[in-house]
């Protein structure tokens, strides 16, 4: 896509590096994959696209976003942005209806969600996931859920390096509540990143790059 071709050099200029840790070797292909993560920057949606490209590049990816953000960046609709206004029941119902239609037509797609609703630093505790994620997860269930921890660190470059840690995939059924489970699992992935950075400092980049390469070669 032309828009993504434009974003690639821009992302490389704005980010000093990207490390995706623990990508799954395989996933069920008869159901959607729901990526749920913390929200630390405007790049998070594009980081999730990188996850999709590395796991199942032929699948489309859709992102639940605030309608106000889509109004500011309308081109994101072309990348699968689905807008909602949390204060409008009709807006939320419309997004849920669109997801159910997609689920019925073709189960093979990614759905990315950031249940914090706003950007916060990765060290925020508790993360504060909103229960609305339960509705979207159930709209596409049964699905595979992957918790994703995101952290940006300056390291030795002018632009920050993105560290993305994927937890173990788990099935999502139509049980409630889900947001508490999601929050705990995402927080565990963030803690893994923080622990590695605290232990290895600037050397964490090389170590994580090696782990990423090993995982990609499985």
Secondary structure, DSSP 8 states (H G I E B T S, - for coil): -HHHHHHHHHHHHH-SEEEEES--S---SSS-EEEEE---STTHHHHHHHHHHHHHTTSEEEEEEEHHHHHH-GGGGGGTEEEE-TT-HHHHHHHHHHHHHHHHH---EEEEE-TT-S---TT-SS----THHHHHHHHH-SEEEEEEEEEEE-TTSSS-EEEEEE---EEE-S-S--HHHHHHHHHHHHHHHHHHHHHHGGGHHHHHHHHHHHHHT-
